[in-house]
């Protein structure tokens, strides 16, 4: 896991991310990661499970797991969302 994270930290831009992740992940794995990230974003915006399921296609089980991570995880999502918001300003 450390080697993978080290590799990710060496990526320079979004284009390099696309190249790397398209090699490392299957299309379905990449879509699943993207879906969970979008679910987390929508949950932080106080969207309902129904709204999230309709927009993302995520199951309520997936939404619930992501919600559990937001509430009881290690605040990784929140850290990234805060940094993204700071970068936009």
C-alpha positions as CSV (number, residue, x, y, z in Angstrom):
1,X,0.0,0.0,0.0
2,X,2.8,2.4,0.8
3,X,4.4,1.9,-2.6
4,X,1.0,2.7,-4.3
5,X,0.5,5.8,-2.2
6,X,4.1,6.9,-3.0
7,X,3.4,6.4,-6.7
8,X,0.2,8.5,-6.5
9,X,2.1,11.3,-4.7
10,X,4.5,11.5,-7.6
11,X,1.7,12.3,-10.1
12,X,2.0,15.9,-11.4
13,X,-1.4,16.7,-12.8
14,X,-4.8,15.4,-13.8
15,X,-3.6,14.0,-17.1
16,X,-1.0,11.9,-15.3
17,X,-3.7,10.7,-12.9
18,X,-5.8,9.6,-15.8
19,X,-2.9,7.7,-17.4
20,X,-1.9,6.0,-14.1
21,X,-5.4,5.1,-12.8
22,X,-6.5,3.8,-16.2
23,X,-3.6,1.4,-16.0
24,X,-4.0,0.5,-12.3
25,X,-7.7,0.2,-12.1
26,X,-10.4,-1.5,-14.2
27,X,-13.0,0.8,-15.6
28,X,-15.5,-0.5,-13.0
29,X,-13.1,0.0,-10.2
30,X,-12.4,3.6,-11.3
31,X,-16.2,4.2,-11.7
32,X,-16.8,2.8,-8.2
33,X,-14.2,5.1,-6.6
34,X,-15.6,8.1,-8.5
35,X,-19.1,7.2,-7.4
36,X,-18.2,6.9,-3.7
37,X,-16.4,10.3,-3.9
38,X,-19.5,11.9,-5.5
39,X,-21.7,10.2,-2.8
40,X,-19.5,11.7,-0.1
41,X,-19.7,15.1,-1.7
42,X,-23.4,15.0,-1.9
43,X,-23.8,13.7,1.7
44,X,-21.7,16.7,2.9
45,X,-24.1,18.9,1.0
46,X,-27.0,17.3,3.0
47,X,-28.6,15.7,0.0
48,X,-31.0,12.8,0.7
49,X,-30.3,9.2,0.0
50,X,-33.0,9.3,-2.7
51,X,-31.4,12.3,-4.4
52,X,-27.9,10.7,-4.2
53,X,-29.2,7.4,-5.5
54,X,-31.0,9.0,-8.4
55,X,-28.0,11.2,-9.4
56,X,-25.2,8.7,-8.9
57,X,-26.8,5.3,-9.3
58,X,-25.3,4.2,-6.0
59,X,-27.2,1.7,-3.9
60,X,-28.5,2.7,-0.5
61,X,-26.0,0.2,0.9
62,X,-23.1,2.1,-0.8
63,X,-24.5,5.4,0.4
64,X,-24.8,4.1,3.9
65,X,-21.2,2.8,3.9
66,X,-19.9,6.2,2.7
67,X,-22.0,8.0,5.3
68,X,-20.5,5.8,8.0
69,X,-17.0,6.7,6.7
70,X,-17.9,10.4,6.9
71,X,-19.3,10.0,10.4
72,X,-16.9,7.5,12.0
73,X,-13.9,7.4,9.6
74,X,-10.6,9.2,9.7
75,X,-11.8,12.5,8.2
76,X,-10.1,11.8,4.9
77,X,-13.0,12.9,2.8
78,X,-13.4,16.1,4.8
79,X,-9.7,16.9,4.5
80,X,-9.8,16.6,0.8
81,X,-13.1,18.6,0.4
82,X,-11.6,21.4,2.5
83,X,-8.4,21.5,0.4
84,X,-10.4,21.5,-2.8
85,X,-12.6,24.4,-1.5
86,X,-9.4,26.3,-0.5
87,X,-7.9,25.8,-3.9
88,X,-11.1,27.1,-5.6
89,X,-10.9,30.4,-3.7
